[in-house]
Amino acid sequence: MFKKGIKGNNIFEVKCLRRIKQEKIFTKILVGSIIFILIGILCLYVYITYQNIEIDDSNYTATKTQSTANAQTVESIQENSQTIADVIEETNKKVVGISKLQNLGNTIFSKSQENELGLGTGFIVSENGYIISNAHVAGEKFSRCYVTLENGINYDGKVVWSDSNLDLAVVKIEAKNLPCVVLGDSSKIRVGETVYAIGNPIGYEFRRTVTSGIISAKNRTIKIDEKDKSSYMTDLIQTDATINPGNSGGPLIYPNGDVIGINTVKISSAEGIGFAIPINIIKQIIQSYKDTGDFQEATIGIYAYDKEVIPYLNNAKVATFEKGIYVAQITPNGPADNTELKENDIITSIDNVEINTMNSLREYIFTKKPGDEVTLKVTKGKVNKEVKIVLGKK
């Protein structure tokens, strides 16, 4: 009985030992799992921290890149300003002062006296001395004027072509190897583009003043009231670049130096409203003088209005129209007289070239010679017709 009891106790001890051993194993597994989880959490933390460091580095790189871009932008603006300054400096060499001369007649002391009237502006368009200005600056055809170059040298100038309706003139001086401007394309100008006006405002002491602005509008029409009559300037470029008396005849240029207009007039009752004549209208005339030394001007023999002029007329007889130009008067014994073209007709095209302004008609006729025949498309009410006219000499 005693021995049997001892054996039972041994069995119990063995079971206890096994249980203790199993608990130790479980404890090791649990501890290992906890350690493994902690290591995983630690690794995850390190990974996230590393990623944040890369993001910060990326932000630093982006900030650095932005700072570099800003610096480059400032540098670009400075370079652009320098480039414009260079363009202005070069253009100034091609801008001249023009003083119109008035013949005072004979006196007891001298056969003839001349008086210098004010100072306007012009610009050189050919190496051999052709200059563009306003008619009210240089005078009528065959008038004489003084021309002062940028270097201070004075020349006697002769007006070889002038048109008071367009307020344009071409002056010739006897000189060679002159610097000359580049003529741009005024048909491609856009509202909002930057422009610069150069001229001699007020007097000689402010010669070659440069003002800047934008193209404020295109195809403007203004009424010019004179002592005995009123006239209209059409198809003008409006700009807020300051234009003062003396600026007339000077160039309106792009930042690259191309001339797109001839400064002509400002609204005296307002600030920042000036006007320039589009350069394209005189290109053919200049080219003819450069090629042949002469220009044979043709004429169609009519006086017509753009639709923008009609509101100024207060004439109930004038019909409204959307396209073309209104024939107000046909010159007696002129090219259009005794043809099918009549007063109150609307000219819509010439040789299939659409016409909507009087200047566009003039510009086309400047490409022709006296004796050339042109075909007009004309409307009057619901009637459409074609009229052929042989151009005369102006």
QUIFEN-V334830 format. One record per pair of residues at least 12 apart in sequence whose ideal C-beta (glycine too) atoms are under 6 Angstrom apart, sorted by the first residue. I is the first residue (numbers start at 1). J is the second residue. Records with the same first field share a line. If there is no record, write none. Layout:
# QUIFEN-V334830
I: J / J
This chain:
# QUIFEN-V334830
84: 255
87: 257
88: 210
91: 257
92: 150 / 208
93: 150 / 179
94: 123 / 124 / 179 / 180 / 181
95: 123 / 198 / 208
96: 122 / 147 / 149
97: 119 / 148 / 200 / 207
98: 120 / 122 / 133 / 137 / 138 / 145 / 147
99: 116 / 119 / 146
100: 117 / 139 / 145
101: 114 / 144 / 145
102: 115 / 117
119: 200 / 203 / 204 / 246
120: 137 / 248 / 249
121: 199 / 200 / 249 / 250
122: 249
123: 181 / 251
124: 178 / 180
125: 180 / 286
126: 180 / 290
127: 177 / 178 / 180
128: 176
129: 172 / 173 / 175
130: 172 / 289
131: 171
133: 169 / 249
134: 167 / 248 / 249 / 264
135: 162 / 164 / 167 / 168 / 169
136: 167
137: 248 / 249
138: 159 / 169 / 171
139: 159
140: 162
141: 159 / 162
143: 159
145: 157
147: 173
155: 173
157: 171 / 173
158: 172
159: 171
160: 172
161: 295
167: 264
168: 282
181: 259
182: 258
183: 259 / 279 / 283
184: 258 / 259 / 260
186: 260 / 278 / 279 / 280
187: 280
189: 215 / 260
191: 215
192: 214
193: 215
194: 214 / 255
195: 215 / 239 / 241 / 252
196: 210 / 212 / 253
197: 211 / 241 / 243 / 252 / 263
198: 210 / 250 / 251
199: 246 / 247 / 250
200: 246
201: 244 / 246 / 247
202: 246
211: 241 / 242
212: 241
213: 239 / 240 / 241
215: 239
216: 238 / 239 / 240
217: 238
219: 235
220: 236 / 238
221: 234 / 308 / 309
223: 312
232: 309
234: 306 / 357 / 358 / 359
235: 357 / 359
236: 275
237: 261 / 276 / 278
238: 275
239: 274
240: 272
243: 263 / 266 / 274
247: 263
248: 264
250: 263
252: 276
259: 279
260: 279
261: 276 / 277 / 278 / 279
262: 276 / 277
263: 276
264: 277
281: 359 / 363
284: 366 / 367
285: 366
296: 369 / 370
297: 394
298: 365 / 368 / 369 / 370 / 391
299: 392 / 394
300: 335 / 336
301: 331 / 334 / 335 / 336
302: 327 / 330 / 336
303: 328 / 329
304: 325 / 326 / 327 / 328 / 358
305: 326 / 328
306: 325 / 357 / 358
307: 321
321: 346
323: 348 / 356
324: 346 / 347 / 348
325: 347 / 355 / 358
326: 346
327: 343 / 345
330: 343
335: 389 / 391 / 392
336: 389
339: 387 / 389
340: 387
341: 387
345: 378 / 380
346: 379
347: 376 / 378
348: 377
349: 377
350: 364 / 374 / 376
351: 374 / 375
368: 391
370: 391 / 392 / 393
372: 391
373: 388 / 390
374: 389
375: 388
